Each structure stands twice: as C-alpha cells, then as structure tokens.
Amino acid sequence: ISCCMLAAVASSSYRRVRLKARTARARTHSTSRTMATSSPYQQLRDELAEIDALSGIEGLLQWDEQVMMPSGDGAASARAKASSALAGVVHAKRTASSLGELIELCGGRKVTQEKLGADATTFDVANVKRAAEGFDRASRVPPAMAKKEAELGSRGYRAWMEAKKNSDYSVFAPVLKEWVELVKERSSLINPGGDPYDTALDDYERGLTSARLDEIFAPVKAEVSALIKQVYDVEEGPVALRSIGGKSVLTGDFDAEKQAALSRQIALDMGFDLTAGRLDVSAHPFTGGADFTDVRMTTRYKSDDLSEGLTGTIHETGHALYEQGRPREYAGQPVSQAHSMGVHESQSLLWERMVALSPDFSTFLLPKLSDAFFGQFDGVTNDQLHASFNTVKKPSFIRVESDELTYPMHVILRYELEQGLIKGDVDVDALPELWNAKMEELLGHRPPDDAKGVLQDVHWSAGAIGYFPTYLLGAMYACQIYETALTKLPGLEDEIRKGEFARLREWLNKNVHALGSSFDSADALLEHVTGKPLDGEAFVKYLREKYTKLYGL
C-alpha cells in the first residue's frame, strides 16, 4: 500500500474515531437527561437489562466450554480466568448499592401497583419482587466468593470430565470438598442461622424446604419403589414385546447421522425456532444460551440405543420451547425468567414423558423411523414401539438414560446424599460406597464402577447442590399440567398421532412460558394452570396405571 493510501486510511480512521466519540458523548448526555427524568422503575429496568445482557455472555461461555472449546489444559485455564473475571463484573453490578436503592424506591419486596404508577401491571410488581429477592441473595455474597465460584465451576467441570473418563473418583473428590464447604459458607451468609441445605435449595425452587420435600417424596419413594419391584418380577417384560422375545425394537445398530437428522426434524415439528437457537452434541445434554433469541441445546446419540438420542432431543426441546416462549415485552427482566428449575423441568418432561412416551406419539413416530432406517422397522407395531420406549430398565444405572419409573429413585438418591453432604452426615470420601449402597436399596443393583455411579452427573462439579430435587418435582408438575391440557384441548391425542403439536405448544406458551416468574410459588402457578397446587398422588396414580397395563400386573 502506498504512503498516500496509508495517510488516507489513517485520516479516515481518525475521522471515524472522532465521529464515534462525538456520538458516544451525545448518547451519554441524552441518556443522562433521560435517566434524570425517567421514573425509578424505568431506571431499575435499564439496570436489570444490562445485568441480564452480561449474564447472557456467561451463558455463551458455558455453552462454548462444553461444546466447542479446545480440550487442552491451556484453554481450560484461560476460560477459568475469563469466567472468573466476568463473574466478578456481573456480581459487582448485581450487588451495587445504587441498584439496591432503586429497588427500594420501587417498593422492594412490599411493592404494589400503586407504588409503580397507573400503568403498572402485575408483571411489573412481580418484576420488582424478583429483583429484590435476587439483590438480597447476591448482595450477601462477597465479590471474592462469586469469583471463586466461577473459577471452581470451570475447574470442577474439567476435573469431573477426567474423573468420569477414567472412572477415578479421587480426581473429583477434592473439588467436591471445596464445593461443599463453599455452599455451606454461602448459605450461612445468605441466611444466617438457617438450614444450609434449604438455603441452597431456594436457589432452584424458591420457598421450598427439605421438610416439604420429605413430605412430597416419602410416598413416592415407598410406592414407586414397590412398583419397581413388581415390574422387575415380571421376567417376560412388557406384554407387547413378549411375542418377539421381550427385545426392544429400539436397540440395534443405528447410524448417528440419521439419528441426528431425525431428532432435528422432530425438534422442528415441536416448534423449535432455528433462527433463535441451535442443536449440538455434548457429553451431557443441556439447554443454555444468551436469551430467548439465542437458545442453544445439546444432546447425544448412541449407535446401539435409538431411544436416548430421540428422547434426549425431545427433552431438551421442551426446555428450549420454554426459553423461546418467555415474555418478550419484559426481555432482560427478572420476571421474564423461567419460574424455577422444577417448572422448567416440567416443560421438558411433559414433552418427553407425557407426549413422546405415549402410545399416540408412537403412532406418529413409527413411519418416520421406517423411512430413516430402511428395513430396520419392518413388521414393528405401534404397541411394540410404545412398549420399547417404556421398558423399565434392569439394571438402571444412569439417571439420564433411565425410564420414567426408575427415574424418581435416581433423584431421591441424589437428594438424600447431597442433603447429607451439606448437613455433615455424609463424608465426601465415603460418597461412592454410600451411593452404591443406596442404589442397591432403591433399585436393587450396584453400579460396576464410579463412572456409572457417583460420577455420572455434571451438577456437583458446578456446585449445583439443591438442583436434583427439581427433576422429580418437574415430573410431578408435568403430570398435573398435562392432565389439565387433555381436558382443555379436546382432540389433543388425535393431534399427537398426526404429529400436530402446535395447539399444545401454544397452550403451554400461554399458560406457563409467557408467565415467566410472575407467580410467587410453583403451587400458585399450578393453581392458575390446573386449579390446584401440586398433588403427589396424581403422579403415583399415573405411574401405577400405566405400568400395570404395560406389564400386565
């Protein structure tokens, strides 16, 4: 490039820089005038939107780490530092005194519509409440602890991956010890003198306590474990599979690329918007991303088990539809977030369990399987496909691969162990043996190694203690919500047989997704949707009737 061209480029660049500077100053002056005249609530919304945007970057970093990031130690170390630095910035904004002042000016936890003005809605009231709750929790955690949590989360994920790969619990145990102490320390800061496990649980299902969980889970544990024993005693397997020797039609050798193509199409049939999301593969299926315009889900495929990739994709699509359906007019606000982890799980399990594991869905799916896997489904009936999807696994080692009957026991096992870790009744070093013993108690078998036992889940590597109970709560919520959908949407089962999911998706969007966090509790949301709070017996009744018929009990 000639000197004249360089000079011209330099001059042009200088003019652009000066223009950008002037524009930025003008924008700053304009914003200052707007902030000076806008209401405290509008100022609060602006601050919350900026925090949410930064949190979206955190979500993208986490997705990238599990899907795209190089596997070397250098990349992991750099990511840990980046995550820690960003976490510090986000925590500083979440705990800024100016944010707390704005929340109080808006009424804090005692906010009313009158306080916010004539145009305020119940969503605005809930938005301030959720902001106040979040600020109270975050402001009691010092910045150094927030940064440590981010660093430990990144380091913990790498340790867990290595430990699981080599089935070597000793690699992961030191990280878990750090997390247990960190969770207890954090809980004592957030709720001094309170039950540390209840405080941790509140991060995922606000207002829920271990006492309430014990009340909900006790009958499920007793009745479902007894039902599992009954099913295990039926050596012939499901009735529909007895004529073919009890063998599942979903086992064999299935090309992963064909599985991926079929899974992607089903996600699209369900309503997943690829202009606002993507589907990838990871070691542990999950749904994340930046916000409802950028929802990223992952799944995984096994060549010898067709059900895992299909049900995994449908499960994550349920999560993704919830994310893509959140209230857009409150984008970036706490009230636009999903109600809780349990309610979020209800949306994934409703699609996976109540829809995809129904006989109606098998009628829709069988022709698609025949087209995708030429010759491998010749002679297969709808009943055989349905029975194959619902075969109770024996043994059932892996939670994410388990059937819906043994699944509750997997959750209860984790709940009891993590509760013991926080209360000090369970020692981290003794966890593998305690895990194996509980597996034998609840499901009748011991894992062959730690990779199929205590190391199978990613959650504890991220300090997500208190998360596991929401999976079972989600299954119970899903059952109750779907029962209501069947009464509100006559002909729904016929639509599912035809692969028509729009009406169900739209009903869920209106009654769950678009409500965000506007309700104070999951029971209040369920009362709005179904007319009553959570009824655990309905879940037990559903399982008992379904598997009694499937296995001819």
N, C-alpha and C positions, 0 to 999 in steps of 0.2 A: 504494500500500500504506500503511495507517495506521501511526502510530508504534508502537501496541501490537503490531501484527503484526511490524514490524521488530524490536522488542525481543524478541518471542518467537522469531523466526528467529535473532536474534543469540545469545540464551540457548541455544537448541537446538544451534546450531553450536558454541558454546563447550563444551557437554557432550559433543558428538561428538568434538571435538578432544581433550578431556581423556581420554575413554574410549580413543581411538586411542593416545594417548601411554602410558596405563597398559598397554594390550595389547602395545604395542611393547616397553615395558620388561620385561614379563613374558616375552615371547618371547625377548628378549635374554638374560635371566637363565637361561631354560630352555636356550637354545642354548649358553650358556657352560658350563652343567653337563654338557650332552651332549658338547660338544667336549672337556671335561676328562676324561671317562670313555671316550669312543669311541676306537677304535684309530687309529693314524696313517693306515692305509689308508682308513678311513671319512672321516677329516678331509680326506685328499687328494681323495677322490671329491667331497666337498662343494665344495671349492675349484675343482676342474676343472669341475663342473657350472655354477658361477657364471660362469666364464670362457666356457664354451660358450654360455650364455644371452646374454652381451654380444656374442659373435661372431654370434649369430643376428640381433641388431639390425643389425650391419654388413651381413649378407646382405640384410635387408629394405631398407636404404638403397640398396644397389647395385641391387636389383631395381627399386625406385621410380625411380631415376635413369634407367634405360634404358627404362622402360615408362610411367610416369605423371607424372614431374616436369615442370613448365613448361620451355619451351625457352629462356627468356630468360637473359641473362648473369647477372642478379642471382640467380636461383635456383641457377645453377651455382656461383656464388661462395659462396653460403650453404651449399650442400651440401658443397663442398670443405672449408669451415671445420668443419662439423659432423662430417664423416667423419674429418678430422684430429684433432679433439678426442676423438672416441670411440676412434680408433686408439691415441691416447696412453694412455687409461684401460685399454684391453684389454692393451696392451703392458706397462704397469706391473704388471698382475696376472699376466701370463704370466711375468714375469721377477722377481717378488717373491722375496726371499731366503727368506721363510717357506715358499713353495711348493717351492723347491729343497730346503729342509731336510726337508720332508715326503716328497719323492721319495726322498731318501737314506735316511730312516728306513725306507722301504718296500723298500729294496734297490737302487734306481736301475736301471741297465742290467743289473745282475747279479742282479736279483730272482729268487726261487724261490717255489714254492708253500708250502714250509715256512716261509719268512720271513713270509708273509702270514697264515698260520694254517690250521687244519684245514679250514675251509670254502672256502678259496681254490680257484679253478678256473684252467684255462689262460688263460681270458679275463682274469682278474684279473692274472695275470703279464704278459700282453701289454699290458694297460692301463697298468701301471707303466712298462713299456719304452717305449711310445709317449709317455707323459708325460715321461719322462726325455729322449727324443730331442727332443721339442718344446721343452722347457725349455732344453736345451743350445743349440739353434739360436737361440731367441728371446732368451736372456739375453746373447748376444754382440752383439746389435743394440741400440744406444743408443736411448732414447725419441725423441730428436730425429730419428733416421733413420726410425723407424717412422711418426712423424707426417708426415715429408716424403714417404714412400712413399704414404701415404693421400692427401695433397694433390696429389701429382703424378699419381696414378691418376685422380682426378676431373678435374684439368686436362687430363690426357692424353686422356681419353675425349672431351671437348669438342673438343679440337684435332683428334683423329682424325676425328670426325664432320664437322667443317668441311672438313678436307683431302679426305676421301673425296667429299663432296658436290660439291666444285669441282675434283676431280682435281688438287689442288695439294699436292705433296709438301713444298714449302718450309714450309707451315704446320705440318706434323707433325715435320719433321726436328729442330728444337730440342728438343722434348720427348723424342724418341727418344735424342738425345745425352745428355740428363740421365739417362735410364733406364739406358743402357749403363754410364755411369760409376757410377751408384748400385748397380747389380747387381754390378759388379766390386768396389766398395768393401765392399758387404755380404758378398760371398763371401770376401773377404780377412779379414774379422772372424770369420766362422763357421768357416772352415777355413784358417788362416794357412799360406801356403806351398803350399796345394793348388791343383789346377786350378780356376779360377773357373767355367768352364762346368759341370764335373762337380758343383760345389757347388750351382749354380743348378738343375741337372737333378735333384738329390736332393730338391728341394722337391716335385717332382711324381711321381717314381718312385724311391723310396728305394733306395740301394745301386747304382743304375745308373750307369755311366760312359760317356763318349763312346767309349772304346776298345771296350766291349761293343756299343754302338750301331753303330759302324762294322762290327763283325763281323756283326751281325744284318742291317744294312741293305745291305751290299755286294752279296750275291747277289740281294736283292730288286731293287735298282737295276739290276743288269745284266740279270736275266732278265725282269723285268716291263717294262722299257723296250724290250727286244727284242720282247716280245709285243705291246706297243702299236704298234710299227712294223708288225708283221704285220697287225694288225687294221686299221690306217689304210690299208694297201694294198688292202683289200677294199672297192672302191668301191660295191658293191651293198648294203652294210650287212648287218644280221643276216638270217639265212636266212628267218625267219618274216615279215619285213617286205617281202621282195622282190616279193611279189605285189601290194603296194599302193604300189609305188614307193619303198620304204625310208622312208616317212614315219612318224614316231612317232604313235601314237594318243593320246598324252598332251599333244600340242601343239594349240592352237586358241584358243578364247575361252571360258574357264570362270569363272563367277561366283564371286567371292571369298567371299561369304557362304555359298554352297553348299559350297565347299571347306572352309570353317571348320567347318560343321556336320558334314560327313563326317569330317573329321580328328578332331574332338572325339569322335564316336561310336567311331571305331577306337581312340582312346586309352582309352576306357571298356571296349571289348571286350578290350583287352590287360590291363586290370585297374587302370588309374589310378583312384585314390580321390579324387573331387572334394570330399569332406568334409575332406580333408587336403592339398588342393592346388588349383591353378588353371592355366588355359591362356590366355595373352595373345599379343599381337603385338609384336615389336620389330625393330629394324634388323638385329640379329644374333641368331639363335636361341640360347637358353641355358637352363639349368636352375639355379635357386638357391632362395632362401627362408631360413627360420629354422631348421627342423629337420625330422625325418621327419613331423611332424604339420602342417607348413606348407611344402609343396614347390611352388614356382612355376616353371612352364616357359613359354617363349615360342617362337613360330615365325613364319613369314612366308609370304605367298602371292603368286604371280604369275599374272595372268589368262591369260597365254599359255603357261604351263608347269604342268600339273597335278601333275607328279611332285615339284616342290620342296616344296610345302606338305605333301603326304602323307608323303613320306619324312622331311621335317624334323620333323613331328609325331611320327612313329613313333620317330625317333632320340631326340628329347628325352623321349619317354615311357619309353624304355629307361633313360635316366638317372634319371627320376623314380621308376620302379619300384624301382631300386636304393636311392634315398634313402628311399622309403617302407618299404622292407623291411629297413632296418638294425636291429641287435639292440636291442629296446626296453628290455630289462632293464638295459642299460648306457647308457641315454639320457644325453646330456650328457658322456659319457666319450670319451677319445681312441680306445679300442678299438671304439667304435660307429661311428666314421667309416669311409667307404669306404677300401678298402685303398690305392689310389693312383689317379692320374688315368688311367693306362693301363688298369687294371682297370675303372674307371668307364666309360671309353670302350668297353671290350669289351662292356659290357652294352647300350649304345645301338647299337653296330654289329651286335651279334648280332641284335637285333630288326630293325634297318634292312636289313642286308645278307643275313644268313643266313635270316631269315624273310621279310621283306617283298619281297625281290628274288628269291624262289624261285618256281618255276612253281606250287607248291601255293598260295601266297598269291594269285597272280593268279586262280586258280580261285575263291577266296573273294571277292576284291575286285570282279571284273567285274560281277556282278549289282548290287552296291551303286553302282557308277559309273553303270550303266544307269538305276537309279532316281533318282539325284541329278541327272544331266544328261540329261534326256529327249531321246532321239533321237541323241545325240552318240556313242553306242557301239553303235549298230545294226550288226550284221554283224561286229563285232570278235570275234576268237577269243582264248582264253586264251593261246595261244602268242604272238599278236601283242602282247597286253598285257605279257606277261613280257619279250618282246624289247624293247619300248619302254622299260620300266623299266631295262633293262640295256644299252641302246645306248651305245656308247663315244663320248663327245663329241669332236668335232673341229671347231674347236679347243676345248680345255678350259682356260679361263682362271681360273675361280673355284673354289677348293677346296670350299666348302660346296655347290656346285652340280655338282661333278664326279661321274663314275661311279666305281665301285669299282676299276676297272682303272687309271685315271689318278690316282686319289687318292693312292696311295703316292708318286708322283713329286712331288706338291704338298708332301707332308710332308718328304720328303728335301731338296727345295729350301730350305725354311724352316730345317730343321735345319742345313744346311751354311752358310747365310748368318748365322744368329744365333750359331752357333759362331764364325764368323769375326769377327763384331762384338765378342764378348767377348775373343777372343784377340788382337784388334788387327789382324787380317789384312784386315778389311773396314772401309772408311770409311763413316760414316753418309751423307754427301753423295753417295757413289757407289752407294748401295744400289739405286736404281731401275734403273740400267743393268745392274748385276750381276744383279738379279732377272730382267730381260728376257732377258739372255744365257743364264741357266740354264734359263729356260722354253723357250728355243729348243733348248737342248741335250737336255733331258729329254723335252719334249713336242712339239717341232717347230714352235712358233709363239711370236710375241712379242705381249704384250698391247698393245691400241691406246692405252691411257692408264694412268696410275698408279692410278686408281680400280679398274680391273680387274687391276691388278698389285700393286705393293708395298703399297698402301693398303687392300687388300680385307679384312684381318682386324683384329679389335679387340685381339688379345692383347698386342702390344708396347706399346699405349697404356697398359696396366696393369702393364707391367714383367714380364709372364709369359714371360720368356726361359727356355727349357728345357721349356716346355709342349708344343710342337708334336710332338716325337717320340712322345709318349704316344698320339697319334692313330693312328699306324701300328702301334705296339705293341698298341693296343686291337683293331685289325682282326685282327692275328695271334692274339691271345688268343681273340677271338671265334670264329674259325675252329676252333681246337682245342677250345674248350669245347662248341661246337655239335656237332662230330663225336661227342663223348662223349655228349651229350644224345640223339642219334639212337640210340645203342646202348643207353642206359639207359631210354629211353622208347619201346618198340616201338609202332608205330602213330602216331607223332608227326606224320608228314607228312599222314596222313589227317585228323588233328585240325585241322591248319592249313588244309586245304582246306575244312573246315566252319566255320572261324572260332572254333575252340575252343582257347584259349590258356592255360587255367588250369593244366594239368598242367606245361607248360613253365615258366610263371611260378613255380609252387610249387617246382619242381626247382631253378630258378635262385636262388630265395629261400633255400632250404635250403643249397645248396652254395656260394653266393657272397655274396648280400646279407647274410644273417644272421650271416655270419662276420666282418663288419666288417674291422678291422685286426688280427685275431688272429694272422695269419701274418707272419713276419719279411721275406718277399720274395714277389714275384709268382711266381717259379719254384716256391716252396714251396706257394703256393696252387694253382697249376696241377697240381703233382704230386698234391695232395689231390683235386682235381676230376677230372683226366684221367689220372692215373697217370704223367705225365712232365712235365719242365719244357718251356719254350717251344721248339717245333720249327718254325723258319722255313721249312723245306722244305715242310711241310704246307700253309702258306699259298700258296706259289708253285704247288704242285701243284693246289690248289683253283682258283686263277685260270686256270691253263693249261687244265685240263679243261673248265671252264665256258665260257670264251670260245672255245675251239677248237670246241665244239659249237654255240654261238650263231652264230658267223660262218662255220662250215663250213671251218675252216682245214685 
